[in-house]
Amino acid sequence: MAPEFGPEFERGLRMMLDAIARAQRPGSSDLPAIDMAAELAKLTHLRGRPPFFDYLGSGIGQGARVRLADGRWILDFTLGIGVHLFGHGNLDLIETAIRAAAADVAMQGNLIFNSEYLGLMETLLAHAPRGIDRCWLSLSGADANENALKLLRQKRGGRPGVIAFRGCFHGRTGAMAEITDRPDYRMGQPSTFPVEYLPFYDRRDPSSAERTSRAMRGVIARGGDRIAAFVLELVQGEAGFRTAPREFFVPLFEQCRAAGIPVWVDEVQTFARVTELFAADLLNLAEYVDVITVGKTLQGSAMLYRHELAPDPGLISGTFSGATAAMAVGRRIVEKLTGENFFGPHGREKQLENLTRDHLAALSRRHPNQISEVDGIGAMISFRVGDASLNHTRAFIQRAFKEGLALYYGGRDPACVRLFLPAGVLTETELAQAFEIIERCL
Ligand SMILES: Cc1ncc(COP(=O)(O)O)c(C=O)c1O
């Protein structure tokens, strides 16, 4: 519950929301168009590295579109790498944020809590996979993952190692960079614990599931007693929205269960974007899962776990658990997603997935050899362009950005284009406009 400040506050809030709605109409904003190149040069100087796109937001957007600081409107299919499922300038979320921002503190942490903290946990757990009944809030996806790793190591008597998939991404803190299967992301960093990699599902190889299962047997036989957990993404995000069927995971989880190795599913990227709130529920795998970490669309992050795994005092804490406004917005997002027709085989995400696949199929008929390897699910769909080299893919994405569509890539050599669909707001007209740009840029 946000605090109540009476009728004057309510009147002021209505006026603010009306003003924001007026400013969102393209052409009606009296925001000055600024010299974005100069601002981005300053940003580059201060950060010490250039941004990927020439993107500086103006703070105004509507639905799938955002107004850049130079006045240009573009379609955004990156969503800050999967954060803004309800796009830009959503008035319901802005209202929620303003109400929460009027509370006494901007940030909440692990010593004193306001009601947004409890409300977010309750709402999240009300929709969590069966058996997952505890929650610990944190800021970034990597924070939630660090908490999960510490918790599971503690429960496993200090065993240090993890089993993970090739191509995985779990964040950029010291420990997460050691697990993430990108040696180029940990140049100059020490290796401090064992990470055993299994091959992820390969839909072109009929023996893929058996091969990975065999690899798991080998890892457990060789050194299962050094392993704290099996950590995995059910749909790989940074590797390029790679999917796998339930049958691929079950034998792996069965082996972990037999060996006493907890299963930790990293849903930081999949959360709310796979036609269900949780990929573990989509694939009907909840019974095997001990810990789930979520982030991004939640506007913060959380570790969800079974009550038997409650952390001992002192293991997990920190000054910040989230911003008051972000917690309120995260909760409202979960309420909207679960209260409206978003999920399930006939929900909005599935409809948008089907429409996107239709567009890609039509495009590949018109441009043979240009579009291949369509993968993903729901609001996360990927495809390869041309020879799928990293350079070619990045050049394609930069062309699309100049034409007014922000896209992002995944994987590397082969790389793919990832569509982070703003499924909460995306219209079919906007999707068609995005595909016109994609076709022009092929
Ligand atoms: C699967 C997965 N885990 C963890 C993370 C790290 O999240 P954050 O960048 O919020 O720390 C990401 C980020 O892309 C992710 O995709």
The ligand as an ORCA input file, in Angstrom:
! r2SCAN-3c Opt
* xyz 0 1
  C      20.175    -15.314    -17.134
  C      20.781    -14.088    -16.517
  N      21.246    -14.158    -15.264
  C      21.775    -13.096    -14.654
  C      21.900    -11.893    -15.312
  C      22.535    -10.743    -14.623
  O      21.572     -9.777    -14.308
  P      22.035     -8.296    -13.964
  O      22.616     -7.736    -15.212
  O      20.758     -7.601    -13.524
  O      23.011     -8.401    -12.851
  C      21.435    -11.772    -16.631
  C      21.570    -10.501    -17.362
  O      21.470    -10.417    -18.550
  C      20.862    -12.903    -17.248
  O      20.424    -12.851    -18.503
*
